[in-house]
Amino acid sequence: MIYFRSFVFQLFFWLWSVVWAVGMILTFPLPRRANTWCLRTWSGGIFWGLRWLADVKVEVRGEQYRPTGPALVAPKHQSMFDVFSQFYLLPDACFVMKKELLMVPLFGWHGLKAGMIVVDRDGHSAALKKLVRDAVDRMKETRQVVIFPEGTRGEVGQPGDYKPGIAALYRELNMPVTPVALNCGSHWDKGFLRKPGTIVFEYLEPIPAGLKRGEFMRELQTRIDAATKALEDEGI
């Protein structure tokens, strides 16, 4: 049954995504808010498909910490759903994305229209400076800047390899960081299967501004990895 339900969900996911990706071309001449509404609706449809086609429910914890205004958000990264979900869970999410994704047909175009922050991973210090400048601009629009501290998807049960981009934003923006623990990888793996159960997004208490870089990075990794392990241990 799990294979059949996963197949049905995958079919729905790709048909739903292609329809929206093509239809959203109409938003190019419109204000960005039209694009934002489309992304949120598309993401909400994926939530629906997971629940009713793949028997995967989604639960949000830490509602008191879920940002509603300008914020710097740092989630664990285990699957593609980590990204899709934030369009639905946050009012106006803006992602830090690698420049290679701009080459993906339609996806890259919509990323630019949505005002995502594009980073050249090989750009070193110049890339970090651009990252900070773009993040400052997005904050003026009261958006939630979402950056995955690990950079790429990690394996379930493994501690993360946290990159310096989040530390640069934390220092230069001088604002708290909201960590997010999750267990998406236990239900949405890198392959075909979508395993029944409950995906949990847990928004954790923000790390206050002003910590030294080393202290901040240790605190961020400790909070995210400990809370993520706790979710995985629940086995839901």
C-alpha positions as CSV (number, residue, x, y, z in Angstrom):
1,M,0.0,0.0,0.0
2,I,2.8,2.4,0.8
3,Y,4.2,2.0,-2.7
4,F,0.8,2.6,-4.3
5,R,0.1,5.7,-2.1
6,S,3.6,7.1,-2.8
7,F,3.0,6.6,-6.5
8,V,-0.3,8.4,-6.4
9,F,1.1,11.3,-4.4
10,Q,4.1,11.6,-6.8
11,L,1.8,11.7,-9.8
12,F,-0.3,14.4,-8.0
13,F,2.8,16.3,-6.9
14,W,4.2,16.6,-10.4
15,L,1.0,17.4,-12.2
16,W,0.1,20.0,-9.5
17,S,3.5,21.6,-9.7
18,V,3.7,21.7,-13.5
19,V,0.2,23.3,-13.7
20,W,1.2,26.0,-11.2
21,A,4.7,26.5,-12.6
22,V,3.3,27.2,-16.1
23,G,0.3,29.2,-14.8
24,M,2.5,31.4,-12.7
25,I,4.1,32.8,-15.8
26,L,1.1,35.1,-15.8
27,T,2.3,36.7,-12.6
28,F,5.6,38.0,-14.1
29,P,4.2,41.4,-15.0
30,L,2.2,41.6,-11.7
31,P,3.4,42.8,-8.3
32,R,5.4,40.2,-6.3
33,R,2.5,39.6,-4.0
34,A,0.7,37.7,-6.7
35,N,3.7,35.4,-7.0
36,T,3.7,35.0,-3.2
37,W,0.0,34.0,-3.2
38,C,0.6,31.4,-5.9
39,L,3.6,29.9,-4.0
40,R,1.5,29.7,-0.8
41,T,-1.4,28.1,-2.6
42,W,0.9,25.6,-4.4
43,S,2.6,24.7,-1.2
44,G,-0.8,24.3,0.6
45,G,-1.8,21.8,-2.1
46,I,1.2,19.7,-1.3
47,F,0.2,19.6,2.3
48,W,-3.3,18.4,1.2
49,G,-1.8,15.8,-1.1
50,L,0.5,14.4,1.7
51,R,-2.4,14.1,4.1
52,W,-5.0,12.6,1.9
53,L,-3.0,10.7,-0.7
54,A,0.1,9.6,1.2
55,D,-1.3,9.5,4.8
56,V,1.3,12.0,6.0
57,K,0.0,14.6,8.4
58,V,1.8,17.8,9.2
59,E,2.0,19.3,12.7
60,V,3.5,22.6,13.8
61,R,4.9,23.1,17.2
62,G,6.3,26.2,18.9
63,E,3.6,28.5,17.4
64,Q,4.6,31.2,19.8
65,Y,8.0,31.4,18.1
66,R,6.8,31.1,14.5
67,P,7.7,34.5,12.9
68,T,5.1,36.8,11.5
69,G,7.3,39.8,10.7
70,P,10.9,40.3,9.6
71,A,12.9,37.4,10.8
72,L,16.0,35.2,10.2
73,V,14.9,31.6,10.2
74,A,17.3,28.6,10.3
75,P,15.7,25.2,9.7
76,K,17.2,21.7,9.7
77,H,17.5,20.4,6.1
78,Q,16.6,16.8,5.3
79,S,14.3,16.9,2.3
80,M,12.8,19.0,-0.5
81,F,9.7,19.4,1.6
82,D,11.7,21.5,4.1
83,V,11.7,24.2,1.4
84,F,8.2,23.9,0.0
85,S,6.6,23.9,3.4
86,Q,7.8,27.4,4.5
87,F,5.9,29.1,1.7
88,Y,2.8,27.8,3.4
89,L,3.9,28.1,7.0
90,L,5.4,31.6,6.9
91,P,3.7,34.8,5.7
92,D,6.4,35.9,3.2
93,A,9.3,33.5,3.1
94,C,12.5,34.4,1.2
95,F,15.0,31.6,0.7
96,V,18.7,31.7,0.3
97,M,19.3,29.5,-2.8
98,K,22.3,28.4,-4.8
99,K,22.7,30.0,-8.2
100,E,22.7,26.7,-10.0
101,L,18.9,26.5,-9.3
102,L,18.4,29.5,-11.6
103,M,19.2,27.1,-14.5
104,V,16.1,25.0,-13.7
105,P,13.4,25.8,-16.2
106,L,10.5,27.8,-14.6
107,F,11.8,27.2,-11.1
108,G,14.7,29.6,-11.5
109,W,12.5,32.2,-13.1
110,H,9.9,32.1,-10.3
111,G,12.7,32.2,-7.8
112,L,13.9,35.5,-9.3
113,K,10.3,36.9,-9.4
114,A,9.8,35.9,-5.8
115,G,12.9,37.8,-4.8
116,M,14.9,34.9,-3.5
117,I,18.5,35.5,-2.4
118,V,20.8,33.8,-4.9
119,V,24.2,32.8,-3.6
120,D,27.3,31.7,-5.5
121,R,28.9,29.1,-3.3
122,D,32.2,29.5,-5.0
123,G,32.2,33.3,-4.5
124,H,33.7,33.1,-0.9
125,S,33.9,36.6,0.7
126,A,32.2,38.4,-2.2
127,A,29.3,35.9,-2.0
128,L,28.9,36.5,1.8
129,K,28.8,40.3,1.3
130,K,26.2,39.9,-1.4
131,L,24.2,37.6,0.9
132,V,24.2,40.2,3.6
133,R,23.2,43.0,1.3
134,D,20.3,41.1,-0.2
135,A,19.1,40.0,3.2
136,V,19.1,43.6,4.5
137,D,17.0,44.5,1.5
138,R,14.5,41.7,2.1
139,M,14.1,42.7,5.8
140,K,13.0,46.1,4.6
141,E,10.1,44.3,3.0
142,T,9.2,42.6,6.4
143,R,10.0,39.2,5.0
144,Q,11.3,36.0,6.7
145,V,14.7,35.2,5.4
146,V,15.1,31.4,5.5
147,I,18.6,29.9,5.3
148,F,19.5,26.3,5.8
149,P,22.6,26.4,7.9
150,E,23.8,23.0,6.6
151,G,23.6,24.2,3.0
152,T,22.6,20.8,1.6
153,R,20.3,18.0,2.7
154,G,21.7,15.8,5.4
155,E,20.9,12.2,6.5
156,V,18.3,11.4,9.1
157,G,20.0,10.8,12.5
158,Q,23.3,12.5,11.5
159,P,24.5,15.8,13.0
160,G,24.7,18.7,10.6
161,D,27.7,20.3,9.0
162,Y,26.9,24.0,9.6
163,K,28.2,26.6,7.2
164,P,29.4,30.2,7.8
165,G,26.6,31.9,5.9
166,I,24.2,31.9,8.9
167,A,26.9,33.4,11.1
168,A,27.5,36.2,8.7
169,L,23.8,37.1,8.6
170,Y,23.4,36.8,12.3
171,R,26.3,39.2,12.9
172,E,25.5,41.8,10.2
173,L,21.7,41.9,10.7
174,N,22.2,42.0,14.5
175,M,18.9,40.2,15.1
176,P,17.7,37.0,16.7
177,V,17.7,33.7,14.8
178,T,14.7,31.3,14.9
179,P,16.0,27.7,14.7
180,V,13.6,25.1,13.3
181,A,13.8,21.4,14.1
182,L,12.0,18.9,11.9
183,N,11.7,15.2,11.0
184,C,10.8,15.5,7.3
185,G,13.5,13.1,6.2
186,S,11.7,10.3,8.1
187,H,8.6,10.6,5.8
188,W,9.8,12.4,2.6
189,D,13.1,10.6,1.7
190,K,15.4,11.4,-1.2
191,G,13.8,8.7,-3.3
192,F,10.3,7.7,-4.2
193,L,8.6,6.7,-0.9
194,R,6.4,8.9,1.3
195,K,6.1,7.1,4.6
196,P,2.9,7.5,6.6
197,G,3.1,9.3,9.9
198,T,3.4,12.9,11.1
199,I,5.9,15.5,9.8
200,V,6.6,17.9,12.6
201,F,8.0,21.4,12.2
202,E,9.1,22.8,15.6
203,Y,9.9,26.5,15.8
204,L,12.3,26.9,18.7
205,E,12.9,29.8,20.9
206,P,15.0,32.5,19.0
207,I,18.7,32.8,19.8
208,P,19.2,36.4,20.9
209,A,21.4,38.8,18.9
210,G,24.8,39.7,20.1
211,L,26.5,36.4,20.8
212,K,30.1,35.9,19.6
213,R,30.3,33.8,16.4
214,G,31.6,30.6,18.0
215,E,29.1,30.7,20.8
216,F,26.2,31.4,18.4
217,M,27.2,28.5,16.1
218,R,27.4,26.1,19.0
219,E,24.1,27.2,20.4
220,L,22.4,27.0,17.0
221,Q,23.7,23.5,16.2
222,T,23.0,22.2,19.7
223,R,19.4,23.4,19.7
224,I,18.5,22.2,16.2
225,D,20.2,18.8,16.4
226,A,18.9,18.1,19.9
227,A,15.3,19.0,19.0
228,T,15.5,17.1,15.7
229,K,16.8,14.0,17.4
230,A,14.0,14.2,20.0
231,L,11.4,14.3,17.1
232,E,13.1,11.3,15.4
233,D,13.1,9.4,18.7
234,E,9.3,9.9,19.0
235,G,8.9,7.8,15.9
236,I,5.7,9.4,14.8
